């Protein structure tokens, strides 16, 4: 009887054991499915396939390629504020942002200094950085501004050598051409000085026709000459000739340079003229500016020398346009 009771008890417990087994299997299956879902989400659905996150990432990378640093910084900040470390591209964009904002601080510092040195230092520190295009353009502009300030042929040539495709290349070449046009050769200096010296010698000898032949007839340039020498006191050349006997009229000093007058190249001379003449000693009122030959002091006539500062303008054909003496 005992044997039969045991078998009956096992038969009664068998259905409940089956239920527990199925529950256990179901629980394990659920956990496995949950873990699999988490793994799939972590590996594939963590933003990589999230349309909004992916679109934000693509926009940021596109702006980086285009070099639009303002919109790039704005979009990058929006992304970092919106997504956290679980986003698929967060770590990549976080590292990119750290590099960008460090470089941006250096760029702002270089731009504030606005010198060739600061731009060169920035480009050396960030050769292929976010702002290298803007920095090269700024370096181009600053270098040309420095050349303009010096206004020398060598400075413009240095700019052309450095910036083969420079923004201001045409203007630099034009400036060099203008400077070369006004470069004075030794022969030109000698000729201009000789022409003016001959003019005064002919004048002193009263060779009026020869004096007229040495003068230009360009009234437009002559009118400009009156402005060029406005700070001097004009003296009619006739005043150099008085009832005193003119012995000689010669240069003591002279400087020559080329100038551009109303688009025409002329020669500008500043000179000191020595006028030597005879005068009785009794007529001398003030001898402070008069050089007297000691050998003539006891003579009835003194030989005196007066010095006059003057300026002259000669045409490109070495014709006299204007002479001012004071």
TORRO-84608 format. One record per residue: residue in three letters; x negated, y negated, z negated of N, C-alpha, C in turn. Coordinates in steps of 0.05 Angstrom, whole numbers, padded with zeros to 5 digits, always signed. Atoms other than C-alpha are relative to their C-alpha. Layout:
<nodes>
alaXYZXYZXYZ/...
</nodes>
This chain:
<nodes>
unk-00017+00024+00000+00000+00000+00000-00017-00025+00000/unk+00019+00023+00001-00058-00047-00015-00011-00006+00028/unk+00011+00004-00027-00086-00035+00055+00019-00014+00018/unk-00020+00013-00016-00023-00054+00088+00005-00029-00007/unk-00004+00028+00009-00016-00118+00048-00022-00018+00011/unk+00023+00016-00010-00085-00142+00070+00004-00006+00030/unk-00004+00004-00029-00070-00132+00143+00022-00020+00006/unk-00023+00019-00004-00005-00169+00137-00009-00029-00006/unk+00010+00027+00007-00041-00228+00104-00016-00011+00022/unk+00017+00009-00022-00092-00232+00161+00017-00008+00024/unk-00017+00006-00023-00036-00230+00212+00014-00027-00004/unk-00013+00025+00006-00003-00288+00177-00019-00024+00003/unk+00020+00022-00001-00067-00331+00175-00010-00005+00029/unk+00011+00002-00027-00086-00320+00248+00010-00024+00016/unk-00009+00023-00015-00042-00374+00280-00012-00026-00011/unk+00012+00025+00011-00069-00428+00232-00029-00003+00007/unk+00028+00001-00008-00140-00410+00248-00003-00009+00029/unk+00001+00008-00028-00126-00419+00321+00005-00030+00003/unk-00006+00029-00001-00097-00488+00309-00025-00016-00008/unk+00024+00014+00010-00159-00509+00269-00022+00001+00022/unk+00021-00003-00021-00204-00483+00324+00005-00019+00023/unk-00006+00018-00022-00168-00522+00377-00004-00029-00008/unk+00004+00027+00010-00169-00584+00334-00030-00007+00000/unk+00029+00004+00001-00244-00576+00325-00011-00005+00028/unk+00008+00003-00028-00254-00566+00399+00008-00027+00011/unk-00010+00025-00010-00211-00627+00414-00016-00024-00011/unk+00016+00022+00012-00249-00671+00365-00027-00002+00012/unk+00027+00001-00012-00316-00651+00393+00001-00011+00028/unk-00003+00010-00027-00291-00663+00463+00004-00030+00001/unk-00005+00029+00001-00266-00732+00444-00025-00015-00005/unk+00025+00013+00007-00332-00750+00412-00019+00000+00024/unk+00018-00002-00023-00370-00726+00473+00009-00020+00022/unk-00011+00018-00020-00324-00765+00519-00006-00029-00007/unk+00005+00027+00009-00332-00827+00477-00029-00008+00003/unk+00029+00006-00003-00408-00822+00476-00007-00003+00030/unk+00005+00003-00029-00407-00811+00551+00009-00026+00011/unk-00011+00026-00009-00364-00872+00561-00018-00023-00009/unk+00019+00020+00009-00411-00913+00518-00025-00001+00016/unk+00024-00001-00015-00470-00888+00556+00004-00011+00028/unk-00006+00011-00026-00438-00904+00623+00003-00030-00001/unk-00003+00029+00002-00419-00973+00599-00027-00013-00004/unk+00026+00012+00006-00488-00986+00572-00018+00000+00025/unk+00018-00003-00023-00523-00961+00635+00011-00014+00025/unk-00010+00009-00026-00476-00985+00689+00021-00023-00002/unk-00021+00020+00002-00420-01029+00663-00006-00023-00019/unk+00008+00020+00020-00459-01074+00616-00003-00028+00012/unk+00003+00025-00013-00454-01133+00663-00010+00003+00028/unk+00011-00004-00026-00489-01103+00723+00023+00001+00021/unk-00022-00001-00018-00422-01091+00755+00022-00020-00008/unk-00019+00020+00008-00388-01148+00719-00002-00023+00021/unk+00001+00019-00023-00368-01195+00776-00009-00028-00009/unk+00006+00027+00009-00373-01260+00736-00029-00003-00008/unk+00028+00001+00008-00441-01244+00705-00018+00002+00024/unk+00017-00003-00023-00469-01220+00770+00001-00025+00018/unk-00002+00024-00016-00443-01281+00807-00016-00023-00013/unk+00016+00021+00014-00475-01327+00754-00029+00005+00004/unk+00028-00007-00005-00541-01290+00762-00008-00007+00028/unk+00006+00005-00028-00539-01295+00838-00002-00030+00005/unk+00000+00030-00004-00524-01370+00835-00026-00011-00011/unk+00025+00011+00012-00583-01383+00788-00024+00007+00017/unk+00023-00008-00017-00632-01344+00832+00001-00015+00026/unk-00002+00015-00025-00606-01380+00894-00010-00028-00004/unk+00008+00027+00006-00616-01448+00862-00031-00001-00005/unk+00029-00001+00004-00687-01427+00841-00014+00001+00027/unk+00012-00002-00027-00703-01409+00914+00002-00027+00015/unk-00004+00025-00014-00674-01475+00939-00016-00023-00012/unk+00015+00021+00013-00715-01515+00890+00016-00022-00013/unk-00018+00020+00013-00655-01552+00861-00003+00003-00030/unk+00006-00005+00029-00684-01558+00791+00022-00010-00018/unk-00021+00011+00018-00627-01600+00762+00023+00020-00002/unk-00022-00019+00001-00572-01552+00781-00009+00027-00011/unk+00011-00025+00011-00617-01493+00765+00000+00000-00030/unk+00001+00002+00029-00628-01518+00694+00028+00000-00012/unk-00028+00001+00010-00553-01532+00686+00012+00028+00000/unk-00012-00027-00003-00532-01463+00711-00013+00019-00019/unk+00015-00018+00018-00586-01428+00670+00010-00005-00029/unk-00010+00006+00027-00563-01463+00606+00028+00011-00004/unk-00027-00011+00001-00491-01445+00621+00000+00030-00004/unk+00001-00029+00002-00509-01372+00630-00009+00008-00028/unk+00011-00007+00026-00550-01369+00565+00020-00006-00022/unk-00021+00006+00020-00493-01402+00527+00024+00019+00002/unk-00023-00017-00004-00441-01355+00556-00005+00029-00007/unk+00005-00029+00004-00475-01287+00553-00021+00004-00022/unk+00020-00007+00020-00515-01253+00499-00018+00022+00010/unk+00021-00019-00008-00569-01201+00498+00011+00026+00012/unk-00012-00024-00012-00520-01146+00519+00004-00002+00030/unk-00004+00004-00029-00512-01177+00588-00023+00012+00016/unk+00019-00015-00015-00548-01139+00642-00024-00016+00008/unk+00022+00016-00009-00591-01197+00667-00010-00020-00021/unk+00007+00020+00020-00598-01234+00601-00030-00002-00005/unk+00028+00001+00006-00669-01214+00585-00017-00012+00022/unk+00015+00010-00023-00693-01230+00655+00003-00031+00002/unk-00005+00029-00002-00660-01299+00655-00011-00015-00024/unk+00011+00012+00024-00682-01313+00584-00030-00006+00004/unk+00028+00004-00005-00755-01303+00603-00005-00022+00021/unk+00002+00020-00021-00745-01345+00666+00005-00028-00011/unk-00007+00025+00012-00713-01400+00625-00023-00011-00018/unk+00023+00009+00017-00771-01402+00575-00022-00012+00016/unk+00021+00010-00017-00820-01411+00631+00008-00026+00013/unk-00009+00024-00013-00778-01463+00666-00001-00025-00019/unk-00002+00023+00018-00766-01508+00606-00028-00008-00011/unk+00027+00007+00007-00840-01505+00586-00012-00017+00023/unk+00011+00014-00023-00859-01527+00656+00014-00027+00004/unk-00015+00025-00003-00805-01580+00657-00010-00022-00019/unk+00012+00019+00019-00835-01613+00594-00026-00011+00011/unk+00025+00009-00011-00903-01615+00628+00005-00019+00024/unk-00007+00016-00023-00871-01644+00691+00009-00028-00008/unk-00009+00026+00010-00836-01699+00652-00023-00017-00010/unk+00024+00015+00010-00902-01718+00619-00017-00010+00023/unk+00016+00008-00023-00940-01720+00686+00014-00023+00015/unk-00015+00020-00014-00884-01761+00718+00000-00026-00015/unk+00001+00024+00016-00885-01810+00660-00027-00015+00003/unk+00027+00012-00003-00960-01821+00668-00003-00011+00029/unk-00001+00009-00028-00952-01828+00744-00028-00008+00010/unk+00027+00004-00010-01026-01822+00762-00008+00024+00017/unk+00010-00022-00016-01065-01780+00811-00011+00022-00018/unk+00012-00019+00018-01101-01747+00753+00021+00017-00014/unk-00021-00015+00013-01037-01727+00717+00014+00019+00019/unk-00012-00018-00020-01007-01698+00781-00018+00023+00007/unk+00019-00021-00006-01070-01659+00797-00001+00020-00023/unk+00001-00018+00023-01072-01631+00726+00025+00017-00001/unk-00025-00016+00000-00999-01610+00730+00000+00022+00021/unk+00000-00020-00022-01008-01575+00797-00020+00022-00006/unk+00020-00021+00007-01070-01539+00771+00012+00019-00022/unk-00012-00016+00022-01030-01515+00710+00024+00017+00011/unk-00024-00014-00011-00968-01495+00752-00002+00000+00030/unk+00005+00002-00029-00994-01481+00823+00024+00009+00017/unk-00024-00009-00015-00930-01444+00845+00025-00003-00017/unk-00022+00004+00020-00883-01472+00793+00025-00011+00013/unk-00026+00010-00009-00813-01498+00797-00001-00029+00012/unk+00002+00028-00008-00836-01570+00808-00023-00006+00019/unk+00024+00005-00016-00895-01560+00854+00006-00016+00026/unk-00007+00015-00024-00859-01588+00915+00003-00030-00007/unk-00003+00028+00009-00838-01651+00877-00026-00012-00008/unk+00026+00010+00009-00907-01658+00847-00018-00007+00024/unk+00016+00006-00024-00941-01654+00915+00010-00025+00014/unk-00011+00025-00011-00894-01708+00942-00008-00024-00016/unk+00008+00022+00017-00909-01751+00882-00029-00007+00003/unk+00029+00004-00003-00984-01741+00890-00005-00014+00026/unk+00002+00013-00026-00977-01761+00963+00006-00030-00002/unk-00009+00028+00003-00940-01825+00945-00020-00016-00017/unk+00018+00015+00018-00987-01845+00888-00027-00005+00014/unk+00025+00003-00014-01049-01832+00931+00001-00022+00021/unk-00002+00021-00021-01024-01877+00987+00003-00027-00014/unk-00002+00025+00014-01005-01931+00937-00027-00010-00010/unk+00027+00007+00008-01076-01929+00910-00016-00010+00023/unk+00014+00009-00025-01103-01936+00981+00009-00028+00008/unk-00011+00027-00006-01057-01996+00993-00012-00021-00019/unk+00010+00020+00020-01082-02029+00929-00029-00006+00007/unk+00028+00005-00007-01155-02021+00951-00002-00013+00027/unk-00001+00011-00027-01138-02038+01024-00027+00001+00013/unk+00026-00004-00013-01204-02009+01049+00003+00024+00019/unk+00000-00021-00020-01217-01965+01109-00006+00027-00013/unk+00008-00025+00012-01251-01912+01066+00023+00012-00017/unk-00023-00009+00017-01190-01908+01019+00022+00013+00017/unk-00021-00011-00017-01141-01897+01076-00010+00026+00014/unk+00011-00024-00012-01188-01846+01109+00000+00023-00020/unk+00000-00021+00020-01193-01808+01043+00029+00011-00003/unk-00027-00009+00001-01117-01805+01041+00006+00018+00023/unk-00005-00016-00024-01114-01778+01112-00014+00027-00002/unk+00015-00025+00003-01167-01725+01095+00014+00019-00019/unk-00013-00017+00021-01128-01701+01034+00028+00009+00009/unk-00027-00006-00007-01058-01703+01063+00003+00001+00031/unk+00000-00004-00029-01062-01675+01134+00028-00005+00011/unk-00027+00005-00008-00986-01676+01138+00014-00020-00018/unk-00010+00019+00020-00977-01734+01091+00024-00017+00010/unk-00024+00016-00006-00913-01775+01088-00008-00027+00013/unk+00008+00027-00009-00951-01840+01101-00024+00001+00020/unk+00023-00004-00018-01000-01813+01153-00001-00022+00022/unk-00001+00019-00022-00977-01859+01209-00007-00028-00010/unk+00005+00026+00011-00979-01920+01164-00030-00003-00007/unk+00029+00001+00007-01049-01902+01140-00017-00004+00025/unk+00015+00003-00026-01074-01895+01212+00003-00028+00010/unk-00004+00027-00009-01043-01962+01228-00017-00020-00016/unk+00016+00018+00017-01077-01995+01169-00030+00002+00008/unk+00028-00004-00008-01144-01966+01191-00006-00016+00026/unk+00003+00014-00026-01134-01994+01261-00001-00030-00005/unk+00000+00029+00006-01118-02063+01232-00026-00009-00013/unk+00025+00007+00014-01180-02062+01188-00023+00000+00021/unk+00021-00002-00020-01224-02039+01246+00001-00024+00019/unk-00003+00022-00018-01196-02095+01289-00012-00026-00012/unk+00011+00024+00013-01220-02146+01237-00029+00004-00010/unk+00027-00005+00007-01288-02114+01226-00019-00018+00016/unk+00017+00019-00013-01342-02165+01242-00028+00012+00006/unk+00027-00010-00006-01405-02143+01279-00020-00022-00003/unk+00021+00020+00002-01472-02177+01272-00001-00018+00024/unk+00001+00016-00025-01469-02200+01344+00023-00021+00000/unk-00022+00019+00001-01401-02232+01333-00006-00022-00020/unk+00007+00021+00020-01425-02268+01271-00020-00019+00011/unk+00020+00017-00012-01486-02294+01307+00012-00018+00022/unk-00011+00016-00021-01446-02317+01367+00019-00022-00010/unk-00018+00020+00011-01392-02352+01326-00015-00023-00013/unk+00016+00021+00012-01444-02390+01286-00014-00017+00021/unk+00013+00015-00022-01481-02409+01350+00019-00019+00014/unk-00020+00016-00014-01417-02435+01383+00006-00025-00016/unk-00007+00023+00017-01401-02481+01324-00024-00019-00002/unk+00024+00017+00001-01473-02505+01318-00004-00015+00026/unk+00002+00014-00026-01474-02521+01392+00020-00022+00002/unk-00021+00020-00001-01409-02558+01385-00009-00026-00014/unk+00009+00024+00014-01438-02606+01333-00024-00013+00013/unk+00023+00012-00014-01503-02614+01371+00009-00016+00024/unk-00011+00014-00023-01464-02633+01433+00014-00025-00008/unk-00014+00024+00010-01421-02680+01393-00019-00022-00007/unk+00020+00020+00008-01481-02715+01363-00013-00013+00024/unk+00012+00011-00024-01509-02723+01432+00020-00014+00019/unk-00021+00014-00014-01442-02752+01455+00005+00012+00028/unk-00006-00013-00025-01434-02701+01510+00029+00010-00002/unk-00029-00005+00005-01358-02705+01508+00011+00022+00017/unk-00011-00021-00018-01344-02662+01569-00008+00028-00010/unk+00009-00025+00010-01385-02606+01540+00014+00008-00025/unk-00015-00004+00025-01350-02614+01473+00028+00011+00007/unk-00027-00009-00008-01282-02607+01507+00000+00028+00011/unk+00001-00026-00012-01304-02546+01545-00003+00022-00022/unk+00003-00020+00021-01320-02511+01479+00025+00003-00017/unk-00024-00001+00016-01250-02523+01452+00022+00016+00014/unk-00023-00015-00011-01187-02480+01461+00023-00018+00003/unk-00024+00016-00005-01120-02506+01484+00025+00013-00010/unk-00023-00015+00009-01075-02458+01447+00013-00015-00023/unk-00013+00017+00020-01027-02504+01410+00012+00016-00023/unk-00013-00016+00021-00992-02448+01372-00020+00007-00021/unk+00021-00007+00019-01057-02426+01341-00010-00026-00015/unk+00008+00025+00013-01077-02499+01328+00019-00008-00022/unk-00019+00008+00021-01013-02511+01290-00003+00018-00024/unk+00005-00017+00023-01028-02450+01247-00025-00008-00015/unk+00025+00008+00013-01098-02476+01234+00004-00022-00020/unk-00005+00022+00019-01069-02538+01200+00010+00011-00026/unk-00009-00013+00025-01037-02491+01149-00023+00014-00013/unk+00022-00015+00010-01099-02449+01142-00019-00017-00016/unk+00019+00018+00013-01141-02508+01122+00014-00023-00015/unk-00016+00021+00012-01087-02547+01085-00014-00011-00026/unk+00012+00009+00025-01130-02551+01022-00025-00018+00005/unk+00023+00017-00006-01186-02589+01057+00010-00028+00009/unk-00006+00027-00008-01188-02663+01073-00009-00005+00028/unk+00009+00003-00028-01188-02672+01149-00015-00026+00004/unk+00015+00023-00007-01239-02720+01176-00003-00001+00030/unk+00003+00002-00029-01236-02744+01248-00030+00002+00007/unk+00028-00003-00007-01299-02723+01282-00013-00027+00008/unk+00011+00026-00007-01306-02794+01306-00012-00014-00024/unk+00010+00013+00024-01319-02815+01235-00029+00008-00006/unk+00028-00008+00003-01384-02776+01237-00018-00019+00015/unk+00016+00019-00015-01408-02826+01288+00008-00028-00009/unk-00004+00027+00009-01415-02896+01260-00019-00018+00015/unk+00019+00017-00013-01455-02956+01278-00029+00007-00009/unk+00027-00010+00008-01512-02919+01242-00009+00019+00022/unk+00011-00018-00021-01557-02880+01288-00001+00029-00010/unk+00000-00029+00007-01543-02805+01285-00025+00013+00011/unk+00025-00013-00008-01608-02767+01286+00004+00030+00005/unk-00004-00029-00003-01584-02695+01276+00025+00008-00016/unk-00023-00011+00014-01524-02654+01255-00003+00030+00002/unk+00008-00029-00001-01539-02582+01235+00014+00015-00023/unk-00010-00018+00021-01515-02523+01193-00020+00003-00022/unk+00017-00009+00023-01543-02512+01124+00007+00028-00008/unk-00010-00027+00008-01500-02452+01108+00025+00005+00017/unk-00024-00007-00014-01445-02414+01143+00008+00029-00006/unk-00010-00027+00004-01401-02353+01130+00022+00004+00021/unk-00019-00006-00021-01359-02318+01183+00016+00025-00007/unk-00016-00024+00003-01301-02270+01180+00022+00000+00021/unk-00023-00002-00019-01246-02244+01226+00026-00003-00016/unk-00027+00003+00013-01174-02263+01210+00021+00005+00021/unk-00022-00004-00018-01107-02247+01240+00018-00025-00003/unk-00017+00024+00001-01070-02312+01257+00023+00004+00020/unk-00024-00004-00016-00999-02301+01282-00004+00022+00021/unk+00004-00023-00017-01019-02234+01311-00024-00002+00018/unk+00024+00003-00016-01082-02260+01344-00025+00000-00017/unk+00025-00002+00015-01153-02244+01322-00016-00025+00005/unk+00017+00024-00002-01194-02306+01307-00024+00003-00019/unk+00024+00001+00017-01260-02323+01274+00002-00024-00018/unk-00002+00022+00019-01258-02364+01211-00028-00005-00012/unk+00027+00007+00011-01321-02401+01189+00003-00021-00022/unk+00004+00020+00021-01336-02437+01125-00029-00008+00000/unk+00028+00008-00004-01398-02480+01130-00006-00025-00016/unk+00010+00025+00011-01440-02536+01102-00015-00014+00022/unk+00012+00015-00022-01459-02589+01152-00018-00022-00011/unk+00019+00021+00008-01520-02634+01143-00001-00021+00022/unk+00000+00022-00020-01514-02701+01177-00024-00019-00007/unk+00024+00017+00004-01580-02739+01184+00002-00025+00017/unk-00002+00025-00015-01580-02812+01203-00018-00021-00013/unk+00017+00022+00009-01619-02878+01195+00018-00021-00013/unk-00015+00021+00012-01596-02932+01148-00020-00017-00016/unk+00017+00018+00016-01630-02993+01117+00005+00006-00030/unk-00003-00006+00029-01642-02982+01041+00019-00019-00014/unk-00017+00019+00014-01602-03044+01023+00029+00008+00002/unk-00028-00008-00004-01538-03011+01048+00009+00023-00017/unk-00006-00023+00016-01542-02953+01000+00013-00009-00026/unk-00014+00007+00025-01491-02960+00945-00002+00022-00020/unk+00001-00023+00018-01492-02891+00915-00017+00021+00013/unk+00019-00019-00012-01551-02845+00928+00001+00027-00014/unk-00001-00024+00016-01529-02789+00881+00002+00025+00018/unk-00004-00023-00018-01509-02744+00940-00017-00003+00025/unk+00016+00006-00024-01562-02771+00989-00028+00010-00005/unk+00028-00009+00002-01629-02737+01001-00018-00020+00015/unk+00017+00021-00011-01683-02789+01014-00028+00011+00003/unk+00027-00008-00005-01749-02774+01046-00019-00020-00014/unk+00018+00018+00015-01803-02801+00999-00018-00016+00019/unk+00018+00014-00019-01846-02819+01059+00014-00025+00012/unk-00014+00023-00012-01792-02868+01081+00008-00022-00020/unk-00009+00019+00021-01782-02905+01015-00011-00028+00005/unk+00012+00026-00004-01829-02961+01034+00005-00011+00028/unk-00006+00009-00027-01804-02966+01105+00025-00018+00000/unk-00024+00017-00003-01752-03015+01130+00025+00016+00004/unk-00023-00017-00005-01707-02957+01150-00004+00027-00014/unk+00001-00026+00013-01690-02895+01109+00013+00020+00018/unk-00013-00022-00013-01674-02828+01138+00016+00015-00022/unk-00017-00011+00021-01615-02801+01098+00014+00025+00011/unk-00014-00025-00007-01581-02733+01097+00025+00003-00018/unk-00024-00005+00015-01509-02723+01076+00010+00028+00006/unk-00011-00028-00003-01476-02655+01065+00030-00001-00001/unk-00029-00002-00001-01405-02640+01084+00009+00029+00001/unk-00011-00027-00002-01366-02577+01070+00023+00000+00021/unk-00020-00001-00020-01321-02554+01126+00009+00028+00007/unk-00011-00025-00009-01280-02499+01158+00007-00002+00029/unk-00006+00000-00028-01270-02480+01230+00013+00027+00008/unk-00013-00024-00011-01227-02431+01269-00006+00003+00029/unk+00007-00005-00028-01250-02400+01334+00019+00022+00011/unk-00016-00021-00012-01208-02359+01383-00016+00025+00005/unk+00014-00025-00005-01224-02288+01402-00019-00002+00024/unk+00018+00005-00022-01258-02317+01464-00022-00020-00008/unk+00020+00017+00011-01303-02359+01418+00004-00029+00009/unk-00006+00028-00005-01268-02425+01434+00010-00012-00026/unk-00007+00013+00026-01260-02476+01378+00029-00009+00000/unk-00028+00007+00003-01188-02483+01355+00004-00024-00019/unk-00004+00021+00020-01195-02527+01294-00026-00003-00016/unk+00023+00006+00018-01250-02561+01253+00010-00020-00021/unk-00007+00018+00022-01238-02592+01185-00025-00004-00016/unk+00024+00008+00016-01292-02630+01146+00009-00017-00023/unk-00006+00018+00022-01290-02661+01078-00026-00008-00014/
</nodes>
